[in-house]
Amino acid sequence: MIGKTKRLIWLLVGTVSLGLGVVGVFLPLLPTTPFVLLAAFAFARSSPRLHNWLLQHAVFGPLIENWRRHGAIGRKAKLAGVLSILAVFLLSVLFGAPAYVLAIQGVVLSLSGLFIVTRPTPPEAL
């Protein structure tokens, strides 16, 4: 019973994460790669069929493989991530967010951007 419940929880985590990752493809405010990586992790623990489907997916499969093999983020994903970070901060400024919100965002987004740009680029993309 406990094993089945754990499997269902992992399946739910994977499904929600993949959904957020898909939304992140279209919304610059939501990152795609971390959610897809989490979905792969969760599906590996809940559904071999969904895990294999995700690994074979034309868009998401290479993201997962680059991370698994090299701890790397491709150039396009890096560019999208950095542009998203800049867009979020710019929107906050344009909408008149309070100074303390901008300060917190500045720190968090800068650290996120730093993490993204310091990851290696996969060898295939060099």
N, CA, C and O of each residue as an XYZ file, in Angstrom:
504
protein
N       0.827     -1.205      0.000
C       0.000      0.000      0.000
C       0.869      1.266      0.000
O       0.625      2.200     -0.765
N       1.888      1.279      0.873
C       2.751      2.452      0.961
C       3.505      2.639     -0.344
O       3.651      3.769     -0.810
N       3.994      1.541     -0.952
C       4.707      1.631     -2.222
C       3.836      2.217     -3.317
O       4.301      3.028     -4.118
N       2.575      1.812     -3.358
C       1.648      2.325     -4.376
C       1.353      3.807     -4.143
O       1.240      4.579     -5.095
N       1.229      4.197     -2.885
C       0.976      5.598     -2.556
C       2.175      6.463     -2.943
O       2.007      7.542     -3.511
N       3.393      5.987     -2.634
C       4.597      6.728     -3.018
C       4.671      6.889     -4.535
O       5.006      7.959     -5.042
N       4.355      5.818     -5.243
C       4.394      5.855     -6.706
C       3.400      6.886     -7.244
O       3.717      7.635     -8.167
N       2.210      6.919     -6.669
C       1.204      7.897     -7.104
C       1.640      9.330     -6.796
O       1.407     10.238     -7.593
N       2.265      9.525     -5.653
C       2.759     10.864     -5.304
C       3.832     11.292     -6.292
O       3.804     12.422     -6.780
N       4.791     10.396     -6.601
C       5.822     10.719     -7.587
C       5.222     10.984     -8.959
O       5.683     11.865     -9.685
N       4.197     10.225     -9.310
C       3.527     10.442    -10.592
C       2.873     11.818    -10.627
O       2.945     12.516    -11.639
N       2.242     12.208     -9.536
C       1.626     13.534     -9.442
C       2.682     14.639     -9.513
O       2.498     15.632    -10.217
N       3.778     14.467     -8.792
C       4.870     15.452     -8.827
C       5.412     15.573    -10.246
O       5.646     16.683    -10.726
N       5.613     14.446    -10.921
C       6.110     14.462    -12.286
C       5.159     15.142    -13.251
O       5.580     15.921    -14.107
N       3.883     14.848    -13.110
C       2.881     15.430    -14.002
C       2.773     16.938    -13.807
O       2.740     17.691    -14.781
N       2.720     17.377    -12.563
C       2.644     18.811    -12.278
C       3.916     19.510    -12.757
O       3.848     20.583    -13.357
N       5.058     18.915    -12.497
C       6.325     19.514    -12.921
C       6.409     19.628    -14.437
O       6.832     20.657    -14.963
N       6.011     18.579    -15.134
C       6.043     18.629    -16.592
C       5.072     19.692    -17.107
O       5.385     20.421    -18.049
N       3.901     19.777    -16.492
C       2.941     20.816    -16.883
C       3.524     22.209    -16.704
O       3.374     23.061    -17.579
N       4.181     22.445    -15.590
C       4.812     23.748    -15.354
C       5.947     23.997    -16.343
O       6.151     25.123    -16.796
N       6.682     22.937    -16.672
C       7.748     23.070    -17.656
C       7.212     23.436    -19.027
O       7.802     24.259    -19.728
N       6.102     22.835    -19.413
C       5.479     23.153    -20.703
C       4.995     24.599    -20.711
O       5.187     25.316    -21.694
N       4.372     25.024    -19.628
C       3.924     26.416    -19.532
C       5.133     27.347    -19.607
O       5.059     28.420    -20.206
N       6.244     26.934    -19.000
C       7.466     27.737    -19.021
C       8.040     27.944    -20.410
O       8.771     28.907    -20.641
N       7.716     27.048    -21.342
C       8.170     27.237    -22.717
C       7.563     28.510    -23.287
O       8.197     29.204    -24.082
N       6.335     28.817    -22.882
C       5.600     29.947    -23.444
C       5.608     31.192    -22.567
O       5.378     32.296    -23.061
N       5.866     31.031    -21.283
C       5.887     32.166    -20.357
C       7.310     32.462    -19.921
O       7.968     31.598    -19.342
N       7.791     33.645    -20.181
C       9.169     33.947    -19.803
C       9.369     34.019    -18.292
O      10.510     34.057    -17.830
N       8.308     34.038    -17.526
C       8.433     34.158    -16.078
C       8.652     32.818    -15.389
O       8.965     32.773    -14.199
N       8.490     31.729    -16.131
C       8.555     30.400    -15.539
C       9.674     29.595    -16.201
O       9.674     29.441    -17.422
N      10.616     29.084    -15.430
C      11.717     28.334    -16.042
C      11.265     26.943    -16.492
O      10.487     26.286    -15.800
N      11.743     26.508    -17.625
C      11.368     25.202    -18.157
C      12.278     24.092    -17.639
O      11.796     23.078    -17.134
N      13.573     24.278    -17.760
C      14.531     23.193    -17.505
C      14.420     22.590    -16.101
O      14.395     21.364    -15.994
N      14.352     23.375    -15.016
C      14.267     22.737    -13.698
C      13.015     21.885    -13.522
O      13.058     20.836    -12.879
N      11.902     22.334    -14.094
C      10.674     21.557    -13.970
C      10.745     20.274    -14.786
O      10.233     19.241    -14.354
N      11.367     20.322    -15.950
C      11.513     19.118    -16.772
C      12.454     18.130    -16.083
O      12.205     16.925    -16.094
N      13.530     18.636    -15.486
C      14.441     17.762    -14.752
C      13.737     17.114    -13.560
O      13.926     15.926    -13.298
N      12.939     17.880    -12.850
C      12.179     17.323    -11.727
C      11.176     16.284    -12.218
O      10.995     15.250    -11.576
N      10.526     16.546    -13.344
C       9.578     15.583    -13.910
C      10.290     14.279    -14.252
O       9.771     13.200    -13.964
N      11.464     14.362    -14.860
C      12.218     13.153    -15.202
C      12.575     12.370    -13.939
O      12.464     11.144    -13.909
N      12.999     13.078    -12.907
C      13.335     12.450    -11.631
C      12.118     11.735    -11.049
O      12.209     10.590    -10.606
N      10.981     12.425    -11.056
C       9.762     11.852    -10.483
C       9.238     10.686    -11.314
O       8.810      9.677    -10.754
N       9.265     10.807    -12.636
C       8.781      9.725    -13.494
C       9.683      8.494    -13.387
O       9.209      7.367    -13.531
N      10.972      8.698    -13.137
C      11.877      7.560    -12.962
C      11.472      6.738    -11.746
O      11.773      5.546    -11.675
N      10.797      7.359    -10.795
C      10.361      6.678     -9.580
C       8.906      6.224     -9.625
O       8.434      5.556     -8.705
N       8.192      6.582    -10.692
C       6.772      6.260    -10.714
C       6.311      5.576    -11.983
O       5.432      4.716    -11.928
N       6.876      5.930    -13.123
C       6.367      5.409    -14.384
C       7.495      5.274    -15.410
O       7.880      6.258    -16.042
N       8.016      4.076    -15.575
C       9.061      3.880    -16.589
C       8.597      4.310    -17.992
O       9.398      4.817    -18.777
N       7.337      4.113    -18.300
C       6.822      4.493    -19.615
C       6.906      6.002    -19.809
O       7.386      6.458    -20.847
N       6.447      6.788    -18.830
C       6.516      8.250    -18.939
C       7.956      8.742    -18.890
O       8.309      9.693    -19.587
N       8.782      8.108    -18.080
C      10.192      8.483    -18.009
C      10.863      8.294    -19.364
O      11.561      9.187    -19.843
N      10.654      7.142    -19.979
C      11.238      6.883    -21.298
C      10.677      7.829    -22.352
O      11.412      8.289    -23.226
N       9.390      8.121    -22.279
C       8.782      9.067    -23.231
C       9.454     10.433    -23.105
O       9.776     11.070    -24.108
N       9.661     10.873    -21.874
C      10.283     12.176    -21.643
C      11.726     12.195    -22.156
O      12.164     13.182    -22.746
N      12.456     11.115    -21.933
C      13.838     11.049    -22.417
C      13.909     11.045    -23.939
O      14.884     11.527    -24.515
N      12.892     10.510    -24.588
C      12.862     10.448    -26.049
C      12.228     11.681    -26.688
O      12.259     11.822    -27.910
N      11.659     12.568    -25.890
C      10.965     13.741    -26.409
C      11.945     14.643    -27.164
O      13.068     14.868    -26.714
N      11.508     15.150    -28.304
C      12.387     15.952    -29.162
C      12.864     17.240    -28.495
O      13.995     17.666    -28.729
N      12.036     17.860    -27.678
C      12.405     19.122    -27.028
C      13.015     18.880    -25.651
O      14.072     19.424    -25.332
N      12.354     18.071    -24.842
C      12.773     17.910    -23.457
C      13.887     16.885    -23.272
O      14.683     17.009    -22.342
N      13.960     15.891    -24.123
C      14.983     14.853    -24.000
C      16.400     15.400    -23.978
O      17.180     15.040    -23.097
N      16.758     16.276    -24.941
C      18.123     16.824    -24.926
C      18.446     17.643    -23.673
O      19.584     17.623    -23.205
N      17.461     18.364    -23.124
C      17.698     19.110    -21.879
C      18.116     18.163    -20.759
O      19.056     18.429    -20.010
N      17.392     17.054    -20.666
C      17.665     16.079    -19.604
C      19.022     15.419    -19.815
O      19.809     15.294    -18.876
N      19.292     15.000    -21.036
C      20.563     14.334    -21.329
C      21.759     15.256    -21.101
O      22.771     14.832    -20.543
N      21.648     16.507    -21.527
C      22.748     17.456    -21.292
C      23.030     17.594    -19.808
O      24.187     17.648    -19.391
N      21.978     17.652    -19.017
C      22.159     17.804    -17.574
C      22.738     16.531    -16.967
O      23.661     16.592    -16.154
N      22.200     15.382    -17.360
C      22.651     14.104    -16.792
C      24.102     13.803    -17.157
O      24.873     13.362    -16.304
N      24.471     14.030    -18.374
C      25.817     13.661    -18.825
C      26.884     14.692    -18.466
O      28.012     14.327    -18.135
N      26.540     15.958    -18.530
C      27.559     17.003    -18.419
C      27.277     18.059    -17.345
O      28.114     18.927    -17.097
N      26.097     17.989    -16.705
C      25.719     19.069    -15.793
C      25.641     20.379    -16.552
O      25.946     21.446    -16.020
N      25.220     20.274    -17.825
C      25.303     21.401    -18.750
C      23.927     21.919    -19.155
O      22.926     21.204    -19.115
N      23.918     23.186    -19.545
C      22.730     23.836    -20.083
C      23.113     24.372    -21.459
O      24.117     25.070    -21.606
N      22.308     24.040    -22.461
C      22.587     24.474    -23.824
C      22.515     25.982    -23.984
O      21.910     26.680    -23.170
N      23.141     26.475    -25.046
C      23.188     27.925    -25.277
C      21.804     28.539    -25.394
O      21.553     29.595    -24.815
N      20.902     27.906    -26.128
C      19.553     28.456    -26.284
C      18.830     28.527    -24.948
O      18.159     29.516    -24.652
N      18.967     27.479    -24.139
C      18.322     27.470    -22.821
C      18.931     28.542    -21.915
O      18.212     29.193    -21.157
N      20.251     28.727    -21.988
C      20.900     29.781    -21.202
C      20.375     31.154    -21.620
O      20.024     31.980    -20.777
N      20.329     31.382    -22.914
C      19.848     32.668    -23.418
C      18.409     32.909    -22.988
O      18.067     33.998    -22.529
N      17.570     31.893    -23.137
C      16.163     32.029    -22.733
C      16.060     32.313    -21.236
O      15.248     33.137    -20.814
N      16.871     31.639    -20.443
C      16.843     31.853    -18.999
C      17.248     33.259    -18.603
O      16.583     33.900    -17.790
N      18.342     33.736    -19.180
C      18.827     35.077    -18.855
C      17.837     36.140    -19.339
O      17.564     37.105    -18.625
N      17.305     35.965    -20.539
C      16.310     36.921    -21.044
C      15.057     36.923    -20.180
O      14.462     37.976    -19.948
N      14.655     35.756    -19.704
C      13.495     35.668    -18.815
C      13.751     36.409    -17.511
O      12.880     37.119    -17.006
N      14.934     36.240    -16.980
C      15.300     36.925    -15.734
C      15.244     38.435    -15.928
O      14.692     39.161    -15.101
N      15.818     38.892    -17.021
C      15.790     40.332    -17.299
C      14.358     40.830    -17.500
O      14.005     41.917    -17.042
N      13.533     40.030    -18.187
C      12.135     40.421    -18.431
C      11.364     40.534    -17.116
O      10.591     41.472    -16.924
N      11.573     39.590    -16.228
C      10.879     39.622    -14.933
C      11.245     40.895    -14.177
O      10.371     41.585    -13.651
N      12.529     41.199    -14.125
C      12.954     42.377    -13.383
C      12.436     43.651    -14.040
O      11.975     44.566    -13.357
N      12.510     43.707    -15.357
C      12.013     44.880    -16.080
C      10.514     45.079    -15.858
O      10.061     46.205    -15.651
N       9.755     44.006    -15.899
C       8.315     44.113    -15.648
C       8.038     44.616    -14.232
O       7.129     45.418    -14.022
N       8.808     44.152    -13.282
C       8.637     44.621    -11.902
C       8.898     46.112    -11.799
O       8.173     46.830    -11.110
N       9.930     46.574    -12.481
C      10.245     48.011    -12.475
C       9.114     48.788    -13.150
O       8.646     49.797    -12.621
N       8.679     48.317    -14.314
C       7.625     49.019    -15.065
C       6.302     49.076    -14.308
O       5.566     50.058    -14.409
N       6.000     48.023    -13.550
C       4.756     48.003    -12.785
C       4.888     48.684    -11.429
O       3.936     48.712    -10.649
N       6.049     49.225    -11.154
C       6.227     50.016     -9.939
C       6.313     49.201     -8.665
O       5.778     49.611     -7.636
N       6.969     48.067     -8.711
C       7.142     47.262     -7.501
C       7.912     48.075     -6.455
O       8.778     48.878     -6.802
N       7.598     47.864     -5.196
C       8.310     48.583     -4.133
C       9.812     48.274     -4.162
O      10.243     47.233     -4.658
N      10.585     49.205     -3.618
C      12.046     49.075     -3.636
C      12.520     47.783     -2.964
O      13.460     47.152     -3.447
N      11.884     47.380     -1.858
C      12.327     46.169     -1.174
C      12.073     44.928     -2.042
O      12.856     43.979     -2.004
N      10.992     44.929     -2.817
C      10.718     43.813     -3.728
C      11.777     43.775     -4.823
O      12.292     42.709     -5.162
N      12.095     44.937     -5.371
C      13.135     45.002     -6.405
C      14.487     44.550     -5.855
O      15.259     43.892     -6.553
N      14.767     44.907     -4.607
C      16.040     44.493     -4.002
C      16.094     42.973     -3.847
O      17.098     42.345     -4.181
N      15.013     42.392     -3.343
C      14.962     40.931     -3.177
C      15.055     40.249     -4.541
O      15.817     39.299     -4.719
N      14.268     40.745     -5.504
C      14.318     40.177     -6.847
C      15.713     40.313     -7.439
O      16.223     39.382     -8.062
N      16.322     41.462     -7.247
C      17.657     41.677     -7.789
C      18.644     40.645     -7.293
O      19.439     40.118     -8.071
N      18.601     40.350     -6.000
C      19.517     39.361     -5.425
C      19.191     37.960     -5.942
O      20.072     37.255     -6.434
N      17.924     37.560     -5.830
C      17.525     36.203     -6.223
C      17.731     35.980     -7.722
O      18.269     34.952     -8.131
N      17.305     36.937     -8.529
C      17.446     36.783     -9.980
C      18.905     36.823    -10.412
O      19.298     36.109    -11.335
N      19.708     37.646     -9.757
C      21.140     37.678    -10.081
C      21.801     36.343     -9.773
O      22.592     35.837    -10.570
N      21.480     35.779     -8.625
C      22.044     34.473     -8.271
C      21.569     33.388     -9.237
O      22.341     32.511     -9.624
N      20.304     33.454     -9.619
C      19.774     32.483    -10.583
C      20.485     32.624    -11.927
O      20.879     31.632    -12.540
N      20.639     33.853    -12.368
C      21.339     34.098    -13.628
C      22.783     33.641    -13.563
O      23.300     33.063    -14.519
N      23.433     33.896    -12.443
C      24.810     33.463    -12.259
C      24.913     31.938    -12.341
O      25.830     31.406    -12.967
N      23.980     31.250    -11.712
C      23.967     29.795    -11.783
C      23.835     29.332    -13.236
O      24.565     28.445    -13.678
N      22.912     29.930    -13.967
C      22.668     29.527    -15.360
C      23.916     29.733    -16.218
O      24.342     28.823    -16.928
N      24.493     30.922    -16.151
C      25.618     31.215    -17.054
C      26.904     30.498    -16.664
O      27.805     30.363    -17.492
N      27.008     30.039    -15.424
C      28.225     29.338    -15.025
C      28.150     27.833    -15.256
O      29.142     27.134    -15.049
N      27.002     27.318    -15.678
C      26.928     25.899    -16.032
C      27.653     25.707    -17.358
O      27.621     26.586    -18.219
N      28.299     24.573    -17.521
C      28.982     24.356    -18.798
C      27.983     24.248    -19.949
O      26.807     23.940    -19.754
N      28.484     24.509    -21.145
C      27.702     24.297    -22.358
C      28.001     22.879    -22.825
O      29.160     22.465    -22.819
N      26.978     22.123    -23.231
C      27.240     20.748    -23.650
C      28.205     20.687    -24.836
O      28.197     21.581    -25.683
N      29.030     19.650    -24.904
C      30.022     19.545    -25.978
C      29.418     19.622    -27.381
O      30.057     20.162    -28.284
N      28.215     19.102    -27.589
C      27.581     19.114    -28.904
C      27.304     20.530    -29.375
O      27.218     20.774    -30.579
N      27.160     21.477    -28.438
C      26.780     22.833    -28.788
C      27.988     23.771    -28.912
O      27.816     24.954    -29.205
N      29.180     23.269    -28.697
C      30.360     24.151    -28.737
C      30.691     24.594    -30.110
O      31.654     25.337    -30.304
